[in-house]
């Protein structure tokens, strides 16, 4: 009986420590996000690309790459899996908020088919290019996203000079 009491007391003391252990899902996300940092990608919470002005919840995850350049470029967003916005030249993708200049169309034609299915949007601003990603993929998906963002970044820097 004494041993049961001792084991129970130890279990009570140690049980709160188990809360600090990451779940497998949390561990996978941490690995993806540290992998993103290793390839110069910043991860941040973001509004859904197709959100209305009144919808301010940060419910999407944006993997973005900072770019060099003088800025002055118009921001644009292309997304899929929602009917908001207007049609783009690429099946399943729709512009929302603003459309990219024609100079972007060739690079978008190249990268959009290569993106993992769980990338729901591509965003370009004066400061960075980004991908809204559900993080349901693996490290290979992260590398595809990094390659695509690198191409977009390179294009943005070339047209700003």
C-alpha positions in Angstrom: 0.0 0.0 0.0 2.9 2.4 0.8 4.4 1.7 -2.6 1.1 2.6 -4.3 1.0 5.9 -2.4 4.6 6.7 -3.4 3.9 5.9 -7.1 0.8 8.0 -7.0 2.7 11.0 -5.5 5.4 10.7 -8.1 2.8 10.5 -10.9 1.1 13.7 -9.5 4.4 15.5 -9.4 5.5 14.4 -12.9 2.2 14.7 -14.8 2.4 18.5 -15.3 5.8 18.0 -17.0 4.1 15.9 -19.7 2.3 19.1 -20.9 5.6 20.5 -22.0 6.2 17.6 -24.4 5.3 18.5 -28.1 2.6 16.5 -29.8 3.7 14.8 -33.1 1.8 17.5 -35.0 3.5 20.3 -33.1 6.9 18.7 -33.7 6.3 18.4 -37.4 5.3 22.1 -37.7 8.4 23.1 -35.7 10.6 21.1 -38.1 8.9 22.6 -41.1 9.2 26.2 -39.8 12.9 25.7 -38.8 13.5 24.2 -42.3 11.8 27.4 -43.7 14.2 29.6 -41.8 17.1 27.6 -43.1 16.1 28.6 -46.7 15.5 32.3 -45.9 11.7 32.0 -45.5 9.9 33.8 -42.8 6.7 32.3 -41.4 3.9 34.5 -40.1 0.2 34.4 -39.5 -1.9 36.2 -42.2 -5.4 37.0 -43.1 -7.0 34.7 -45.6 -6.2 36.1 -49.0 -9.9 36.2 -50.0 -11.0 37.8 -46.7 -13.4 40.7 -46.9 -12.3 44.0 -45.2 -14.4 43.2 -42.1 -12.7 39.8 -41.7 -9.6 40.5 -39.7 -8.8 37.1 -38.2 -5.3 35.8 -38.8 -6.2 32.3 -39.8 -3.7 31.5 -42.6 0.0 30.8 -42.5 2.2 32.7 -44.9 5.6 31.5 -45.9 7.3 34.6 -47.3 10.7 35.7 -48.7 11.9 39.2 -48.4 13.1 40.8 -51.6 15.6 43.6 -52.4 14.6 46.5 -54.6 13.3 50.0 -54.7 9.6 48.9 -54.2 7.0 50.9 -55.9 5.4 47.8 -57.3 1.7 47.2 -57.0 0.7 44.4 -54.6 -1.3 41.5 -56.0 -2.8 38.2 -54.8 -3.8 35.1 -56.7 -5.6 32.3 -54.9 -7.5 29.1 -55.4 -10.2 27.1 -53.5 -12.5 30.1 -53.2 -14.9 31.8 -55.7 -14.1 35.3 -54.5 -12.2 37.5 -56.9 -12.1 37.3 -60.7 -10.8 34.8 -63.2 -7.1 34.6 -64.1 -5.6 33.0 -67.2 -4.8 29.8 -65.1 -7.5 27.3 -64.4 -8.6 27.2 -60.8 -6.7 30.4 -59.8 -8.5 33.7 -59.2 -7.2 37.3 -58.7 -8.3 39.0 -55.5 -7.7 42.6 -54.3 -5.4 43.4 -57.3 -4.1 41.7 -60.5 -0.4 41.3 -61.3 1.1 43.2 -64.2 1.6 41.3 -67.5 5.3 41.1 -66.7 4.5 38.5 -64.0 2.4 36.2 -66.2 5.3 34.2 -67.6 6.8 33.4 -64.2 3.3 32.6 -62.8 2.7 30.2 -65.7 5.9 28.5 -64.8 5.4 28.2 -61.0 1.6 27.7 -60.5 1.5 24.1 -61.8 4.6 23.2 -59.7 3.1 24.3 -56.4 1.9 21.7 -53.9 -1.9 21.4 -53.8 -2.2 22.7 -50.3 -0.7 26.1 -51.3 -3.9 28.2 -51.5 -2.5 31.6 -52.6 0.5 33.5 -53.9 1.0 37.1 -52.6 3.4 39.8 -53.8 3.9 43.1 -52.1 6.6 45.8 -52.3 8.6 44.1 -49.6 8.2 40.4 -50.2 6.6 37.4 -52.0 4.7 34.8 -50.2 2.7 31.6 -50.3 -0.3 30.8 -48.1 0.2 27.2 -47.1 -1.8 24.9 -44.9 1.4 23.2 -43.7 -0.2 19.8 -44.4 2.7 18.8 -46.6 6.3 17.6 -45.9 9.8 18.9 -46.3 9.7 18.2 -50.1 6.6 20.6 -50.4 8.6 23.2 -48.4 11.4 22.9 -50.9 9.0 23.3 -53.8 7.6 26.4 -52.2 11.1 27.8 -51.5 12.1 27.3 -55.1 8.9 29.0 -56.4 9.3 31.9 -54.0 12.9 32.2 -55.1 11.8 32.5 -58.7 9.2 35.1 -57.8 11.7 37.1 -55.7 14.3 37.0 -58.6 11.7 38.2 -61.0 10.5 41.0 -58.7 14.1 42.2 -58.1 14.7 42.2 -61.9 11.7 44.3 -62.8 12.3 46.8 -60.0 15.8 47.8 -61.2 
